[in-house]
């Protein structure tokens, strides 16, 4: 106690001396800007009131992320958001920026402001440009994975003629900013932005370093054509473009390609570097073999793929049984996203998996569908097939249903090199919603079932992880 008193007295004696030191002011401007870059944009701007040195210090940060959800107060309308962005940009003085991001629910009514923001970013040699004009408004789209093909066709027709006018990016229009290209732009993300083939072609021709292009939710894109060995483009994503009917890609250096949407015509040729393919489509013609039909459009590159993701929106598990798959001899990772009901037989996926003789990682992702109804049918063993190289099995959305349990047991019996099984019982669609409490109850039940089913069955040589 006496020692504590002496220390306190010493601290009290030097309190004034210690308090007089301003360690922050001794930091270099570069260090302070680095610290400000870790804050949200709204927080960084707020530091301007701290003193004369801080007044314009925030204008030196090179990442401008206008995400209204990260603001300290709620921005509830488009005009409020536009005013906030314009106010910040009006004070910004740095000539170059690395990243520029817009994220709010905006439409054609904000055309003038959006065009001025794009011009601002382009003239400052931006390297990563993201325009998310959907903000936090959820898609009423295929991501539900629970609507029928008829509903999806109806959604497609409604989306193409939506009464809510989507902002359309038209760099060549008379009332849009003058754009002569950007030799620094590497990543371009356009979400809920109307864009046409003509504008995409203009970006590719005038942004020589563009490596990643993502177009999501455009209602103006009907045809997409990407070609030319001189392009720097390495990664291409086309997601939920409801009026899109045709995609052609040839003579490019693409490394990864992702398409999610409705059934369209795909033409792929001479893409020697393509190793990562993601396909997620709704089933158009019920009489046409789905996977065989779609994979055949990638016949020129199937043998070179290392990562393949198939988002089987309507399920299709029964169809896989009857289809023939070409050998995927270079495939190391396979990701399957399926909507599995209790009566589905996940072992029906094995013909596809067996076509990947050197597969090392298998991921199965399932949305919850009638997970509380567990049938009492007998387990099936599946056709025996050795998987000599499979090391990791990951199942997301595991609910303890018979179809899931027998799927795990199949690989315990057949994957001789299996090292790890990861089980995630959480719903893969609904995260935190008004149904969160009900989801947590189902999660607890699924977790308990996973432990009771698998802990005694998994041999010690295999690591079992249940999240």
C-alpha positions in Angstrom: 0.0 0.0 0.0 2.8 2.4 0.9 4.6 1.7 -2.4 1.3 2.5 -4.3 0.9 5.8 -2.4 4.5 6.8 -3.3 4.0 6.0 -7.0 0.7 8.0 -7.0 2.4 11.0 -5.4 5.2 10.8 -8.0 2.7 10.7 -10.9 0.8 13.6 -9.3 3.9 15.7 -9.0 4.8 15.2 -12.7 1.2 15.4 -13.9 1.6 18.9 -15.3 4.8 18.1 -17.0 3.5 14.9 -18.6 0.2 16.6 -19.7 2.2 19.4 -21.4 3.6 17.0 -24.0 1.6 16.6 -27.2 2.9 13.4 -28.7 0.5 13.4 -31.6 1.7 16.8 -32.9 5.2 15.4 -33.1 4.1 12.8 -35.6 4.8 13.4 -39.3 2.0 14.4 -41.6 2.5 11.1 -43.5 1.9 9.2 -40.3 -1.2 11.1 -39.4 -2.6 10.6 -42.9 -1.9 6.9 -42.6 -3.9 6.9 -39.3 -6.8 8.9 -40.9 -6.9 6.3 -43.7 -8.0 3.7 -41.1 -11.1 5.7 -40.2 -14.4 6.0 -42.1 -14.5 8.9 -44.4 -17.0 10.7 -42.2 -14.7 10.3 -39.1 -11.7 11.5 -41.1 -13.4 14.6 -42.2 -14.5 15.3 -38.6 -10.9 15.6 -37.5 -10.7 19.0 -39.3 -12.1 20.7 -36.2 -9.1 19.6 -34.0 -6.9 22.5 -35.0 -5.2 24.4 -37.7 -2.9 21.6 -38.7 -5.8 19.2 -38.9 -8.1 21.4 -41.0 -7.1 20.0 -44.4 -5.0 17.0 -43.4 -7.9 14.6 -44.2 -7.8 15.8 -47.9 -4.5 13.9 -48.3 -6.0 10.5 -47.8 -6.1 8.5 -51.1 -9.1 6.2 -50.4 -12.6 7.9 -50.6 -15.3 5.4 -49.6 -18.7 7.2 -49.6 -20.6 4.4 -47.9 -23.6 5.9 -46.1 -23.9 2.9 -43.7 -20.5 3.8 -42.3 -21.5 7.4 -41.6 -21.9 8.5 -37.9 -25.5 9.7 -38.6 -28.1 8.2 -40.9 -28.4 9.5 -44.5 -31.9 8.6 -45.4 -32.4 10.1 -48.9 -30.7 10.6 -52.2 -30.5 14.4 -51.9 -28.8 14.1 -48.5 -26.3 11.7 -49.9 -25.5 13.8 -52.9 -25.0 16.9 -50.7 -22.6 14.9 -48.5 -20.5 13.7 -51.4 -20.4 17.1 -53.1 -19.4 18.8 -49.9 -16.5 16.5 -49.3 -15.3 16.6 -52.9 -15.5 20.4 -52.9 -12.8 20.5 -50.2 -10.6 17.7 -51.6 -7.3 19.0 -53.1 -5.1 16.0 -53.7 -4.4 15.3 -57.4 -4.3 11.5 -57.2 -6.5 8.9 -55.4 -6.2 5.1 -55.2 -9.8 4.1 -54.5 -13.1 5.9 -55.1 -16.4 4.2 -54.0 -20.0 5.3 -54.1 -22.6 3.2 -52.3 -26.2 4.4 -52.0 -29.6 3.7 -53.6 -29.5 6.2 -56.5 -31.2 6.3 -59.8 -31.5 8.4 -63.0 -32.5 11.5 -61.0 -29.0 11.8 -59.7 -27.4 11.6 -63.2 -25.6 15.0 -63.0 -24.1 14.4 -59.6 -23.0 10.8 -60.5 -21.3 12.0 -63.7 -19.4 14.7 -61.9 -18.2 12.2 -59.4 -17.0 9.8 -62.1 -15.2 12.7 -63.8 -13.6 13.7 -60.4 -12.2 10.2 -59.9 -11.0 9.7 -63.5 -9.1 13.0 -63.5 -7.3 12.0 -60.3 -5.8 8.9 -61.7 -8.0 6.5 -59.7 -6.9 2.9 -59.6 -10.1 1.3 -58.2 -13.5 2.7 -59.0 -16.7 1.2 -57.5 -20.2 2.5 -58.2 -22.7 0.7 -56.1 -26.0 2.4 -56.8 -28.0 -0.3 -55.0 -26.6 0.6 -51.6 -28.2 -1.6 -48.9 -31.4 -2.2 -50.9 -31.6 -6.0 -51.4 -31.9 -7.7 -54.8 -35.2 -9.2 -55.5 -33.5 -11.7 -57.7 -32.2 -15.2 -58.2 -30.2 -15.0 -55.0 -33.2 -16.3 -53.1 -32.7 -19.6 -54.9 -36.2 -20.4 -53.9 -38.3 -19.0 -56.7 -39.4 -21.2 -59.6 -38.2 -20.8 -63.2 -41.5 -19.2 -64.1 -41.0 -16.6 -61.4 -37.5 -15.9 -62.6 -38.8 -15.3 -66.2 -41.5 -13.0 -64.8 -38.8 -11.1 -62.8 -36.7 -10.8 -65.9 -39.5 -9.2 -68.0 -40.4 -6.8 -65.1 -36.8 -5.8 -64.5 -36.1 -5.0 -68.2 -39.1 -2.7 -68.1 -38.8 -1.4 -64.6 -40.7 1.8 -63.8 -37.8 2.9 -61.6 -35.3 4.5 -64.0 -31.8 3.1 -63.6 -28.9 5.5 -63.9 -27.2 4.8 -67.3 -23.5 5.4 -67.7 -23.0 6.9 -71.2 -19.5 8.2 -71.5 -20.1 9.2 -75.1 -23.3 11.2 -74.5 -23.5 15.0 -75.0 -24.4 15.6 -71.4 -21.8 13.4 -69.8 -18.3 14.3 -68.7 -15.5 14.3 -71.2 -13.5 11.1 -70.7 -10.3 10.5 -72.6 -9.3 7.4 -70.7 -7.4 6.5 -67.6 -4.1 4.8 -67.8 -4.1 4.0 -64.1 -7.5 2.3 -63.6 -7.1 -1.4 -62.7 -10.4 -2.4 -61.0 -13.9 -1.3 -62.1 -17.0 -2.4 -60.2 -20.5 -1.3 -61.5 -23.5 -2.4 -59.5 -27.0 -1.4 -60.5 -25.5 0.9 -63.1 -27.0 0.8 -66.6 -24.2 0.1 -69.0 -24.1 -1.0 -72.6 -21.7 -3.0 -74.7 -20.5 0.3 -76.4 -19.5 1.8 -73.0 -17.7 -1.4 -71.9 -15.8 -1.5 -75.2 -14.9 2.2 -74.6 -13.5 1.4 -71.1 -11.5 -1.6 -72.4 -10.0 0.5 -75.2 -9.2 3.6 -73.1 -8.1 2.0 -69.8 -5.0 0.0 -70.9 -4.3 -1.3 -67.3 -7.8 -2.5 -66.5 -7.5 -5.9 -65.0 -10.8 -6.5 -63.3 -14.3 -5.7 -64.5 -17.5 -6.5 -62.6 -21.0 -5.6 -63.9 -23.9 -6.4 -61.6 -27.6 -5.7 -62.0 -27.4 -3.7 -65.3 -30.8 -3.5 -67.1 -29.2 -2.0 -70.2 -26.7 -4.7 -71.1 -28.1 -7.0 -73.8 -24.9 -8.3 -75.4 -21.4 -8.5 -74.0 -18.3 -9.1 -76.2 -14.8 -9.2 -74.9 -11.9 -9.9 -77.2 -8.4 -9.0 -78.0 -5.1 -10.4 -76.9 -3.8 -6.9 -76.1 -6.3 -6.4 -73.3 -5.0 -6.4 -69.7 -8.3 -7.8 -68.5 -7.7 -10.8 -66.2 -11.0 -11.0 -64.2 -14.5 -10.6 -65.5 -17.8 -10.8 -63.6 -21.3 -10.5 -65.0 -24.0 -10.9 -62.4 -27.8 -10.5 -62.5 -27.9 -8.5 -65.8 -31.5 -9.3 -66.4 -31.8 -8.4 -70.1 -28.5 -10.0 -71.1 -28.9 -12.6 -73.8 -25.5 -13.3 -75.3 -21.9 -13.3 -74.1 -18.9 -13.9 -76.2 -15.3 -14.1 -75.0 -12.4 -15.0 -77.2 -8.7 -14.3 -77.8 -8.2 -12.9 -74.3 -5.9 -13.4 -71.3 -8.7 -13.9 -68.8 -7.7 -15.8 -65.7 -11.2 -15.9 -64.1 -14.8 -15.6 -65.4 -18.0 -15.5 -63.4 -21.5 -15.5 -64.7 -24.7 -15.6 -62.6 -28.1 -15.0 -64.1 -30.7 -16.6 -66.4 -30.1 -19.0 -69.2 -28.2 -17.3 -72.0 -26.0 -18.2 -74.9 -22.3 -18.3 -74.0 -19.5 -18.4 -76.6 -16.0 -19.0 -75.2 -12.9 -19.6 -77.4 -9.2 -19.3 -77.1 -8.8 -18.4 -73.5 -5.6 -20.3 -72.6 -5.1 -18.7 -69.2 -8.6 -19.2 -67.9 -8.3 -21.4 -64.7 -11.1 -20.1 -62.5 -14.7 -20.5 -63.7 -17.9 -19.6 -61.8 -21.3 -20.4 -63.4 -24.7 -19.9 -61.8 -27.8 -20.0 -63.9 -31.5 -20.8 -63.8 -32.7 -23.8 -65.8 -34.3 -22.7 -69.0 -35.4 -25.7 -71.0 -36.5 -28.5 -68.6 -35.9 -31.1 -71.4 -32.3 -30.1 -71.9 -29.5 -31.6 -69.7 -28.5 -28.6 -67.8 -24.8 -29.1 -66.7 -23.9 -31.0 -69.9 -25.4 -28.2 -72.0 -23.6 -25.4 -70.1 -20.2 -27.1 -69.6 -20.1 -27.9 -73.3 -19.9 -24.2 -74.0 -16.6 -24.2 -72.1 -15.2 -27.2 -73.8 -12.1 -25.3 -75.0 -11.0 -24.7 -71.4 -12.4 -27.4 -69.2 -9.2 -29.4 -69.2 -7.2 -26.4 -67.9 -9.5 -25.3 -65.1 -8.1 -25.4 -61.6 -11.2 -23.9 -59.7 -14.8 -24.5 -60.7 -17.8 -23.1 -59.0 -21.3 -24.2 -60.0 -24.3 -22.4 -58.5 -27.2 -24.8 -59.2 -30.0 -22.4 -58.5 -32.9 -24.7 -59.1 -31.2 -27.8 -57.5 -30.6 -30.1 -60.5 -29.2 -32.8 -58.2 -31.4 -35.5 -59.9 -30.2 -34.3 -63.3 -26.5 -34.8 -62.5 -27.0 -38.5 -62.0 -27.9 -39.0 -65.7 -25.3 -36.7 -67.2 -21.9 -37.5 -68.6 -19.0 -35.1 -67.7 -15.7 -34.8 -69.5 -12.7 -35.4 -67.3 -11.5 -32.3 -65.4 -7.9 -33.5 -65.0 -6.4 -30.2 -63.7 -9.2 -29.3 -61.3 -8.0 -28.8 -57.7 -11.0 -27.1 -56.1 -14.7 -27.7 -56.8 -17.5 -25.6 -55.2 -21.1 -26.7 -55.5 -23.9 -24.4 -54.4 -27.2 -26.4 -54.4 -30.6 -26.1 -53.1 -31.2 -29.5 -51.4 -34.5 -30.6 -50.1 -34.9 -33.6 -47.8 -35.9 -35.9 -50.6 -32.9 -34.9 -52.7 -30.0 -37.3 -53.0 -26.7 -35.4 -52.7 -24.9 -38.6 -53.8 -26.3 -37.7 -57.2 -23.5 -35.1 -57.4 -20.8 -37.8 -57.3 -20.7 -38.4 -61.1 -19.5 -34.8 -61.5 -17.1 -35.1 -58.6 -15.7 -38.4 -60.0 -14.9 -36.5 -63.2 -12.2 -34.6 -61.2 -9.6 -37.3 -60.4 -7.1 -34.9 -58.9 -9.5 -32.9 -56.8 -8.0 -31.7 -53.5 -10.8 -29.4 -52.0 -14.5 -29.9 -52.3 -17.0 -27.3 -50.9 -20.7 -27.9 -50.7 -22.9 -24.9 -49.9 -26.6 -25.3 -49.3 -29.4 -22.8 -48.5 -31.8 -24.0 -45.8 -34.9 -25.7 -47.3 -37.4 -27.5 -45.0 -34.5 -28.2 -42.7 -36.8 -28.9 -39.8 -38.3 -31.9 -41.6 -36.0 -34.9 -41.2 -37.0 -38.1 -42.9 -36.3 -41.5 -41.6 -35.2 -43.2 -44.8 -32.3 -45.6 -44.8 -28.9 -44.3 -45.7 -27.4 -45.0 -49.1 -23.8 -45.8 -49.6 -23.3 -44.6 -53.2 -21.2 -46.2 -55.9 -17.7 -46.8 -54.6 -15.0 -44.6 -56.3 -11.6 -43.8 -54.8 -10.7 -40.2 -54.4 -7.0 -40.4 -54.0 -6.1 -36.7 -53.7 -9.1 -35.2 -51.9 -7.8 -33.6 -48.7 -10.5 -31.2 -47.5 -14.3 -31.5 -47.5 -16.3 -28.4 -46.4 -20.0 -28.4 -46.0 -21.9 -25.1 -45.4 -25.5 -25.1 -44.4 -25.3 -28.6 -42.8 -28.6 -29.3 -41.1 -28.2 -33.0 -40.1 -30.5 -34.4 -42.8 -30.0 -37.9 -44.1 -28.9 -36.7 -47.5 -26.1 -34.6 -45.9 -25.0 -37.3 -43.4 -24.7 -40.0 -46.1 -22.8 -37.5 -48.3 -20.1 -37.1 -45.6 -19.9 -40.8 -44.9 -19.4 -41.5 -48.6 -16.2 -39.5 -48.6 -15.0 -40.9 -45.3 -15.2 -44.3 -47.0 -13.8 -43.3 -50.4 -11.4 -40.4 -49.8 -8.2 -42.2 -48.7 -6.2 -39.0 -48.3 -8.8 -37.0 -46.5 -7.3 -34.8 -43.8 -10.1 -32.4 -42.8 -13.9 -32.1 -42.6 -15.4 -28.7 -41.9 -19.1 -28.5 -41.0 -20.8 -25.1 -40.9 -24.5 -25.4 -39.8 -25.4 -21.7 -40.5 -27.8 -20.7 -43.2 -26.0 -19.7 -46.4 -28.7 -17.2 -47.5 -30.3 -15.6 -44.6 -27.8 -14.0 -42.4 -29.2 -11.5 -39.8 -32.9 -10.8 -40.5 -36.1 -10.5 -38.5 -35.9 -14.3 -38.5 -32.6 -14.3 -36.8 -33.9 -15.8 -33.5 -35.5 -18.7 -35.4 -32.3 -19.2 -37.4 -30.3 -19.4 -34.3 -32.5 -22.2 -32.9 -32.2 -24.2 -36.1 -28.4 -23.6 -36.0 -28.2 -25.0 -32.5 -30.2 -28.1 -33.5 -28.1 -28.6 -36.7 -24.9 -28.2 -34.7 -26.1 -30.8 -32.1 -27.0 -33.2 -34.9 -23.7 -32.8 -36.6 -21.8 -33.7 -33.4 -24.0 -36.7 -32.6 -23.8 -38.0 -36.2 -20.1 -37.4 -37.1 -18.0 -37.3 -34.0 -18.1 -41.1 -33.5 -17.8 -41.8 -37.2 -14.8 -39.7 -38.2 -11.6 -41.6 -37.7 -8.7 -39.9 -35.7 -6.7 -39.4 -38.8 -9.3 -36.8 -40.1 -9.7 -33.5 -38.4 -13.4 -32.7 -37.7 -14.2 -29.0 -37.3 -17.8 -28.1 -36.5 -18.4 -24.3 -36.4 
